[in-house]
Amino acid sequence: MGFDLRGHGHSEGKRGNGNYEDYLNDIETVYKWLKLRYGNLPRVLYGHSMGGNLALGYAINCKPDIDRLIVTSPWLKLTKPPMVPLVIFAKLAVKFFLL
């Protein structure tokens, strides 16, 4: 089963709203629900890009009893820091365009 993180995809709420802890809590909520509903099936956690980062963070911090962890192209760190004008523009764009 897959799901959209809060503020992403088809999820409700303000676009881009949420933080790392919120995302880990959301994963935990879905994981617990799936475990109750499909307890006997193997549990595989998969994440790609930012989801890969979150899957790793969830596995390390929450220590779920998963059978497999698969991450593809996990976002681990930026190779170069973003240019200051780009950071300023992004912050302004969030305030004005993503209400």
Phi and psi restraints in degrees (value plus and minus 20) as a CYANA .aco file:
   2 GLY   PHI    -140.5  -100.5
   2 GLY   PSI     140.9   180.9
   3 PHE   PHI    -170.3  -130.3
   3 PHE   PSI     136.6   176.6
   4 ASP   PHI    -107.1   -67.1
   4 ASP   PSI     116.6   156.6
   5 LEU   PHI     -88.1   -48.1
   5 LEU   PSI     132.3   172.3
   6 ARG   PHI     -75.7   -35.7
   6 ARG   PSI     116.7   156.7
   7 GLY   PHI      58.7    98.7
   7 GLY   PSI     -13.3    26.7
   8 HIS   PHI    -151.1  -111.1
   8 HIS   PSI     134.2   174.2
   9 GLY   PHI      38.4    78.4
   9 GLY   PSI    -150.6  -110.6
  10 HIS   PHI    -116.3   -76.3
  10 HIS   PSI     -10.2    29.8
  11 SER   PHI     -89.9   -49.9
  11 SER   PSI     137.4   177.4
  12 GLU   PHI     -99.8   -59.8
  12 GLU   PSI     148.4   188.4
  13 GLY   PHI      79.6   119.6
  13 GLY   PSI     157.2   197.2
  14 LYS   PHI     -87.8   -47.8
  14 LYS   PSI     114.8   154.8
  15 ARG   PHI     -79.8   -39.8
  15 ARG   PSI     114.0   154.0
  16 GLY   PHI      52.3    92.3
  16 GLY   PSI     -11.8    28.2
  17 ASN   PHI    -105.5   -65.5
  17 ASN   PSI     116.6   156.6
  18 GLY   PHI     114.1   154.1
  18 GLY   PSI     141.2   181.2
  19 ASN   PHI    -155.6  -115.6
  19 ASN   PSI     157.6   197.6
  20 TYR   PHI     -77.0   -37.0
  20 TYR   PSI     -65.2   -25.2
  21 GLU   PHI     -82.6   -42.6
  21 GLU   PSI     -61.9   -21.9
  22 ASP   PHI     -78.5   -38.5
  22 ASP   PSI     -64.6   -24.6
  23 TYR   PHI     -83.8   -43.8
  23 TYR   PSI     -62.4   -22.4
  24 LEU   PHI     -83.5   -43.5
  24 LEU   PSI     -58.9   -18.9
  25 ASN   PHI     -84.7   -44.7
  25 ASN   PSI     -59.0   -19.0
  26 ASP   PHI     -83.5   -43.5
  26 ASP   PSI     -63.3   -23.3
  27 ILE   PHI     -81.1   -41.1
  27 ILE   PSI     -63.2   -23.2
  28 GLU   PHI     -80.9   -40.9
  28 GLU   PSI     -62.6   -22.6
  29 THR   PHI     -81.5   -41.5
  29 THR   PSI     -67.8   -27.8
  30 VAL   PHI     -85.1   -45.1
  30 VAL   PSI     -62.3   -22.3
  31 TYR   PHI     -79.0   -39.0
  31 TYR   PSI     -66.3   -26.3
  32 LYS   PHI     -83.6   -43.6
  32 LYS   PSI     -60.2   -20.2
  33 TRP   PHI     -83.2   -43.2
  33 TRP   PSI     -66.0   -26.0
  34 LEU   PHI     -83.4   -43.4
  34 LEU   PSI     -58.9   -18.9
  35 LYS   PHI     -83.6   -43.6
  35 LYS   PSI     -60.8   -20.8
  36 LEU   PHI     -86.2   -46.2
  36 LEU   PSI     -62.2   -22.2
  37 ARG   PHI     -97.5   -57.5
  37 ARG   PSI     -58.5   -18.5
  38 TYR   PHI    -147.2  -107.2
  38 TYR   PSI      24.0    64.0
  39 GLY   PHI     -71.5   -31.5
  39 GLY   PSI     -53.6   -13.6
  40 ASN   PHI    -106.9   -66.9
  40 ASN   PSI     -31.4     8.6
  41 LEU   PHI    -100.0   -60.0
  41 LEU   PSI     132.0   172.0
  42 PRO   PHI     -80.5   -40.5
  42 PRO   PSI     124.7   164.7
  43 ARG   PHI    -129.1   -89.1
  43 ARG   PSI      98.4   138.4
  44 VAL   PHI    -141.1  -101.1
  44 VAL   PSI     106.5   146.5
  45 LEU   PHI    -124.9   -84.9
  45 LEU   PSI     102.8   142.8
  46 TYR   PHI    -143.6  -103.6
  46 TYR   PSI     118.2   158.2
  47 GLY   PHI    -166.4  -126.4
  47 GLY   PSI     123.3   163.3
  48 HIS   PHI    -142.6  -102.6
  48 HIS   PSI     118.3   158.3
  49 SER   PHI      38.5    78.5
  49 SER   PSI    -138.8   -98.8
  50 MET   PHI     -81.5   -41.5
  50 MET   PSI     -55.6   -15.6
  51 GLY   PHI     -83.4   -43.4
  51 GLY   PSI     -52.1   -12.1
  52 GLY   PHI     -85.7   -45.7
  52 GLY   PSI     -61.0   -21.0
  53 ASN   PHI     -81.3   -41.3
  53 ASN   PSI     -65.3   -25.3
  54 LEU   PHI     -87.3   -47.3
  54 LEU   PSI     -59.3   -19.3
  55 ALA   PHI     -81.9   -41.9
  55 ALA   PSI     -63.0   -23.0
  56 LEU   PHI     -84.0   -44.0
  56 LEU   PSI     -65.4   -25.4
  57 GLY   PHI     -81.2   -41.2
  57 GLY   PSI     -61.0   -21.0
  58 TYR   PHI     -85.3   -45.3
  58 TYR   PSI     -65.1   -25.1
  59 ALA   PHI     -83.4   -43.4
  59 ALA   PSI     -59.5   -19.5
  60 ILE   PHI     -94.7   -54.7
  60 ILE   PSI     -66.0   -26.0
  61 ASN   PHI    -103.8   -63.8
  61 ASN   PSI     -56.1   -16.1
  62 CYS   PHI    -121.1   -81.1
  62 CYS   PSI     -35.3     4.7
  63 LYS   PHI      28.2    68.2
  63 LYS   PSI      35.3    75.3
  64 PRO   PHI     -90.7   -50.7
  64 PRO   PSI     138.8   178.8
  65 ASP   PHI    -108.6   -68.6
  65 ASP   PSI      49.7    89.7
  66 ILE   PHI    -111.8   -71.8
  66 ILE   PSI     135.1   175.1
  67 ASP   PHI    -108.8   -68.8
  67 ASP   PSI     -52.1   -12.1
  68 ARG   PHI    -165.2  -125.2
  68 ARG   PSI     127.3   167.3
  69 LEU   PHI    -145.4  -105.4
  69 LEU   PSI     101.6   141.6
  70 ILE   PHI    -143.2  -103.2
  70 ILE   PSI     105.5   145.5
  71 VAL   PHI    -148.9  -108.9
  71 VAL   PSI     117.8   157.8
  72 THR   PHI    -143.9  -103.9
  72 THR   PSI     113.2   153.2
  73 SER   PHI      24.6    64.6
  73 SER   PSI      31.8    71.8
  74 PRO   PHI     -85.7   -45.7
  74 PRO   PSI     117.3   157.3
  75 TRP   PHI     -97.5   -57.5
  75 TRP   PSI      89.0   129.0
  76 LEU   PHI    -125.6   -85.6
  76 LEU   PSI     -61.6   -21.6
  77 LYS   PHI    -186.3  -146.3
  77 LYS   PSI     134.7   174.7
  78 LEU   PHI     -92.6   -52.6
  78 LEU   PSI     120.1   160.1
  79 THR   PHI     -93.8   -53.8
  79 THR   PSI     -51.3   -11.3
  80 LYS   PHI    -154.0  -114.0
  80 LYS   PSI     123.5   163.5
  81 PRO   PHI     -87.2   -47.2
  81 PRO   PSI     124.7   164.7
  82 PRO   PHI     -86.0   -46.0
  82 PRO   PSI     130.6   170.6
  83 MET   PHI     -86.5   -46.5
  83 MET   PSI     124.0   164.0
  84 VAL   PHI     -75.4   -35.4
  84 VAL   PSI     -66.4   -26.4
  85 PRO   PHI     -79.4   -39.4
  85 PRO   PSI     -54.7   -14.7
  86 LEU   PHI     -87.0   -47.0
  86 LEU   PSI     -60.1   -20.1
  87 VAL   PHI     -83.8   -43.8
  87 VAL   PSI     -64.3   -24.3
  88 ILE   PHI     -82.3   -42.3
  88 ILE   PSI     -66.1   -26.1
  89 PHE   PHI     -80.5   -40.5
  89 PHE   PSI     -63.6   -23.6
  90 ALA   PHI     -81.7   -41.7
  90 ALA   PSI     -61.8   -21.8
  91 LYS   PHI     -85.6   -45.6
  91 LYS   PSI     -60.1   -20.1
  92 LEU   PHI     -87.4   -47.4
  92 LEU   PSI     -60.9   -20.9
  93 ALA   PHI     -80.9   -40.9
  93 ALA   PSI     -60.6   -20.6
  94 VAL   PHI     -82.1   -42.1
  94 VAL   PSI     -62.5   -22.5
  95 LYS   PHI     -87.9   -47.9
  95 LYS   PSI     -58.2   -18.2
  96 PHE   PHI    -116.1   -76.1
  96 PHE   PSI     -51.7   -11.7
  97 PHE   PHI    -127.8   -87.8
  97 PHE   PSI     -40.6    -0.6
  98 LEU   PHI    -133.0   -93.0
  98 LEU   PSI      36.5    76.5
